[in-house]
Amino acid sequence: MPARILIVEDEEALSVLLKYNLEAEGFDVDTAYNAEDAKVQIDEQVPDLLVLDWMLPGLSGIELCRRLRANKKTSDIPILMLTARGEEDERIRGLDTGADDYMVKPFSVPELMARIRAMLRRVNPEIVSNVLVAGEIELHRLTHRLYRAGEPLELGPTEFRLLEYLMQSPGRVRNRVQLLDAVWGRDIYVEERTVDVHVGRLRKVLNRNFEQDPIRTVRGTGYAFDEKF
Ligand code: CA
C-alpha cells in the first residue's frame, strides 16, 4: 500500500501543487486547510507523514505539531514543516517545535519530494522502495509495470493495487476487509465478494503461463502472497 501523506496547508494553490506531485510519485494524499480539520482526519486514520504549514488560520501548525507529539497514538508521525521566509525563527531552525524537518517557502518541489522520501525511508524502508521483488515477480510501483520471469504482464489498476498490497507483506494473511480498505478505500461501499472477483482476475494474468500460484487463499479469511511459491 502506498504511503499516506496528509498535507495541512491553507494556500490552496500550493496544496493542489503538492498533492499533484505527491500523487505522481505514487503516494496517497489527503489535504486539510486548517489544523482542526487535520486533527479530525488524523483521528480517523494516522497518516504515514504530515506536511504541515506553520501559519494556519486558527490553530497554528506549531500548536498542532505539539499536540500530536503529546499524544501517544500520533507522537511518531514524521512531520515536515513548511514556513514562509521570515517566519523561520530559532525554534524551527533548532526543530524544537517537534517537527522532523522543515522547508522555507518558496521551495523547490523536487527537493521537497526528496526530503519526504528520505523521511519515509527512515521510518519504513519498504514503503518507499519503488520495486517490490518476490521470486520471479517484479512489481514497479511508480511505473505500474509488472514482470514475471522477465515477461511483462498487463494488470488492471485494481488488480495492480491488490498485488502491490499483498506483496508488501509477504506471507501475511489479509482479510477481505483489510483488502477493501487498502485497495478500494474506506469511502466507498464494495461487497466483500468483489475482492474474490478481482483476485480471480489477478491470478488469471499472473499465472497464465506459469504453474505456480503465489497467491494463497485462506479459507474463510482472505489471501496472502507467498514469497516462496
Ligand atoms: Ca499559511
Boltz pocket constraint, residues with backbone or C-beta under 6 A from the ligand:
constraints:
  - pocket:
      binder: B
      contacts: [[A, 9], [A, 10], [A, 11], [A, 53], [A, 54], [A, 55], [A, 56]]
      max_distance: 6.0
